[in-house]
C-alpha cells in the first residue's frame, strides 16, 4: 500500500480511537459512581442492570484508578483527575489491608472486607495504578505506597531460590490452598498471567522511582519469560507452573500471547536495556505469528485453545481484542511489515461491528461462536473494567505520532 494511503489509514484509526476513548471514559463517569456507598459500583450486568449489593474488587478499583490517571496524563480534563481521586480515596480507605499489608481481593458493597486473601496479581495492579496516579496528581503518598507494596511483594511473594513470584497467600501471608485468580485457572503456584502484570506494575513504578533493585527485579522477570514462559518451539506462552518451574498446562491464551509482546518490550525500553530490547523484538514477531492462528476470518481473535483436546474456545472476549489491536500494531512498528498494521485495523473493525455497545456505550464482554453477545456477563464487575480497552486506545493514539 502506498505511503500516503497508510498515513491516511493511521490518521483515521487515531481519530476513531480518540472518539472511542472519550466514549469509554464517559460511560464510567456517568454509570458506575456509587453515590450511596462511595467509590464505584461493584457490578453492572450486560443489560445495564445495577447489582447494588455486588462485591467490589481490588482489581476493578485499581484499574479504574489507572485508567483515569492515564487519561488525565494524556488529556488534562479535570473530570478525569476527579474520578481518579475518587478511586484513590476508596482504595486507601477500604481496599488496603492496614493491618497485614497489601490489598484485599474484594470488599462488600459497604466496603467491609470480604475475600481477604493476598493475590499477588491484585497487588501488582495497585502498584501499576498508584504509579500512574502519582504522575497525574503529584501526591507523594501515592508513590510511597507503591514503593511499599513493591517491597512487600519482594519480601513475601518472591522466590529467592528459584526466582519468580508465588501466586497467593492468606491475609496474613501464610500458604493458601486455593491460589487461583478465577475458577477457570489451574491451581498452581506460579503463573504467566501474574508475572506479566507484576512486570507491568514494576515497569510503571520504575518510571517514577528508577531504583536499582527495582530494575534488577524487572530484568529477572524478563528472564523468567525467556527461561520459562515463552515456548521456543510453538512461540505461545506457557501459563501454569509449580514452584520448581515445571510446566503444568498446554493451554494457549491468544490474548496473553499478543499482550506479552508489547508489555515485555515496554519494560525493556523503560529500563533502557538495549540488549534486552533487541532480544524481545526478535521474539515478538514469532509470537505475533503464533497469535495469528487464533484469528477468525472476521478479524476477531478467539479466546483460548487446548491442544491436547484440539479444542478451540470459540468466544471473542473484549480484552483479547484490545490486546490484539495494540500487539499487532506493535509488531508492525518492529518489523515494518504492513500485514500487522492491517491485522490491527481489521481487529478494530471487528470490535466496532460486534463488541461495541452502540446503544449504551462501553464494550460487551464478548460474543460467542454464533456471533451473539455472551449472555450473563458483566459490563462492569470484578473483571470487567475500563483498562484493556481504554489502554488500547491510549497506546495506539500515542504510537500513531500524527
N, C-alpha and C positions, 0 to 999 in steps of 0.2 A: 504494500500500500504506500502511496506517495506520502512524503513527509508532511505536506500541507494537510492531507486528509487525516492523518494520525493526530496532528495537532488539533484539528477541529473535533475529532472524537474525544480526545482527552479534555478539551475545554468544556464540551458538553457533559462529560462524565462529572467533572468538578462542579459544574453548575447544578446538576441534578442532585448530587450528594450534599451540596450546601443546603439546598431546599429540604432534603430528607433529614439532615441533621437537625434543622430547626423544628421539623415536624415531630421528631422523636423527643426532643427536649420539651417541646410544648405539651406533648402527651403526659409526660411525667410530672410536670409542674401543675398541670390542670386536673389530673385524675388521681394522683397517688398520695397526695398530702393527707396525713391522718390528723385532722383537726381536733379529734376527741382525745386521743391518747399520745399525741406527739409523734414526731418522725414521719414515717411513711407507712401506708397500708401494707399489711403482710401478704395479701393476695387479691388479685382481680382475675376472674376466670375469662375464658375465651369469648364469652358472651357479654363481657363488661360488667358482670355482677360482682360487687364488692363482698368479700367474705370478712365480715367485721372482726371476728374473733380468731382469725388466722395467725399462726406464729409469725414472728418477724426474724428473718435470718441474718446472720452476721455477713454472709457473702452478699446478699441483696443490698444491705446498707453500705458496705464498703464499696460496692460497685456504683451505687448512686453517688457516693462521695467522690469517687474517682471521675465519674462521667461529668459531673457539673463543675468540678475543679478544672478538668481538662478543657471543657467547653469555655470556661471563663479565661483560661490561659490562651485560648485561641481567639476568642471574641469577648472582650471585657463588658459583657452585658451584666448589669448589677443583679438581675434576676438569677443568673447562674450562680453567682457567688452567694446570694441569699439562700439558694437551695442547697449549695454545698455546706454552708454554715449550719443549716438545719440538720443535715446528715452527720456532720462532725459533732454537733452537740448531742445528738441522740446516741451515737456510738460511745461518746465519752461518759454519758450518764447511765446507759443501760447495757451496752454490748461488752464493754471492757469488764474483765474479772479483776476487780481491785484487790482481791484477797490473794489469789494464786497466780495472777498474771495471765496474759493472753486475752482471748475473747471467747465468749460463749458461742456455741454453734447457733443457738436460737434463744429467743425470749418469747414470752406470750404477748398477746395484743396489748397488755397493760405495761409491758416492759419487765416483768418478773422473769428471772432465769428459768429456762425450760429445759433445753438439752445443753448440759454444761460441759460436755466433752471438749477437749482441745484438739481441734482438727488443724493440722499444720497449714493446709490449703487456705482456710479462713484467715489465719494469722498473716499469711503471705499477702492475701488481698488487702488486708488492713494496712500493712506496710506500704503497699503499692498506692493505696488511696491517700494515706496520710502524707506521703511524699509529694504527691500531686497537689494536695491541698495546701501544703506549705508553700509551693511555688505560686499558688493563686492568692493566698492570704497573707503570707509573711509571718504567720503566727508561729513563733519559735517552739512553743509547746508541742505542736503537731510534729515537727521534725524530731524533737527529743523523744516523743512517744514512739515514733517509727524506729528510731535507733534502739530504744529499749526492747522493742519487740524483736528486732534483729538479734540482739544479744541473747534474748530469751530462747529463740529458736536454736541458735548455735549451742547454747548451754543444755537445753532439754531434749532437742529433737535430732541433732546432728550425730551421725555415726562416726565417731572419731577413729574407729578401727578400719572400717571398710568404705568410708565416705558415704555421702547421700543422707537423706532425711527420712526418718521414720514417719509414718502416716498420721497417727493419732494417739491420744493419751486420755486418761481420766482427767477430771477437773484439776486435781492436784498433781498431775504429771506422773502418774503411775501407769504401768502397762494396762491396755484395754483389750477386751476380746474382739469387739467389733470395730475394725479400723476403717470401714468403708465410708466413702463420701455419700454414696447412694446405694439403694438396694440392687442396682444392676452391676455394681462393681465387684471385682474379686476381693476377698478379704485377705489382702497381702500387706506386708509391712512397708514396701517401697513401691511407689507408682510414678509412672511418667507424668501424669497429669499434675500431681502435686509438685514434682520437681520443676516442671515447666513454669508454674506460677510462682514458686519460690524464686526462680531465676528472674521472672518478670518483676516481682516486688523488689528484689535486691537491685536490679538494674535501675529502677526508678529512684530508689533510695540513693544510689551512687551519684545520681545527678545532683542531689542536694547535699550529699555527705560523702565526698570522694576519699574515703578512708582506706588504708592499705589492706587491713584484714578483710574488709568487705570485698575489695577487688579480688583477693585470693579466693574467697568463697564463690564469687561469680565464675572465676576460671575453673574451680573444682566442679561446679555444676555443669559447665560446658563440656568438660572432660567426661563427666558422667554420661552425657548424651552420646558422645562418640564411643565410649567404652561399653555402654550397656543398652541404651535406648534405641539408637539407630541401627537397624538391621543392615549390615553391609551388603547383603545379597538382595533382599526384597526392596530395601530403601523405605520400608514402612517403619513406624516407631513401635517398639515393644512396650507393652503397657503395664504389666504387673510382675513384681519380683518379690522374692523372700528377702530376709535380712542379709543373705550371703550373695545377693545379686544373681540368683538362679531364676531364669525366666519361667513364668508360670502361666503364660497365655499366648495364644497366637492371634488373638483378635486384632483386627485392623480398624482404626478410627480415622477416617479420612479427614475430618475436620481438624483433629490434633496434628496429623501429619503436616498439613499445609500451614497451620498456625505456627508450628515449631520453626519452620524455615525462616520466617521473618523475625520471630522473637529471639531466636539464637543469634541471628545476625545483629539485631539491635543491641543485644547485650555486649557482644564483642566490640561493636562500634563505640558504645558508651565508655567502655574501659580502655579503648584505643589500643587494642592488641592486634597489630597488623597481621601477624601470622595466623591468629585465630580467625580473623575476618576472612582471609583468603581460604582457609580450611572450610569454613562454613559456606562460603559462596560456592565452593566446589561441590559440596554435598547437597546444597539446596535444590539444584536443578534435578538430580535424580529423584529426590523426594517429591518434588513437584510433578515429575513424570509419573511416579508411582501413584500419586493422588489422582491423576487423570483417569486411572482405572475405575474410580468411583463416580465419574461424571456421567450423567444421563444425557440423552440427545438434546434435551431442552436447556442444557446449561446448568441445571441444578446438580448439587453434589449429594450423593447418598450418604447415609449416616455411618453404618458400620458393615464389616464383612467378617464372617467367621470361616477361615479357610478349611479347617478340619471338617466342617459340615457343608462346605460350599454354600453357605447361607448368607445372602445379601439382605441386610435390614433395609427394606425399601421405604424409608422415611427420609424426608429432607427437612432437617431442623434449621431454625433461623440462624443459630450461631455458626453452624457449619458453612452456610452460605457467606456470612460476613467474613469468616476467615479465608474462604476461597477468594473473595474479592481482593483482599489485601495480599494474600500469599502469591497468587498468580501475577498480580501487578508487580510485586517484589521480584518474582522470577524474571519478568520482562526487564526490569531495571538492571538485574545482574547480568543477564545473557544477551540483551538486545534482540532477542527472538520475539518477533511481533505476535507469534502464536499465543504466548502467555498473556499479553495485553488483551487480545481478543477473548480469551477464556475468562478473564476478569470482567470485561464488559458484558459478555454473554451471561455470566452468572448474575450480574446486577439486573439484566433484563429479565431473567427468571424471577428474581426477588420482586421486582416491580409487578410482574404478572401474577405471581402465586403467593408470595409471603407478606407483602404489604397489606395492612387492613385499610382499604381505601375509604371506608366509612368512618371508622372510629380513630384511626391513626395507630402508630406503632406497628410492630411486625407480629404476625401469628407465630405460635410455637413452631409450626411446620405443617407439611402436607404429607398424606400417606401415599401408598403406591397407586391409588386411584386418582390422585391429584386433588383430593379434597382436604380441607383444613382438618387437622387432627383433633378429634373431639376430646373434651375433658381436660385439656392442657391449659396452662396459665397464660395470661397476658402479662401479669406481674406476679412474682412469687419468690419462693426460696431460691430458685434457679433462673427464673425469667426476669432479667434485669436490663437496663439500658446500656450495658457495657459493650458487648460484642458489636452491635450494630452502630452505635454512636462512634465507637473507636474505628470501625471500618471507614465510616465517613470522614472522620478527622484525619486518619492516616493517608487516605488516598487524596484528600484535598491538599494536604501538606506536600505529598510526593509529586503532585502534578507540576508544581513550580510555575504555574501560569499566573 
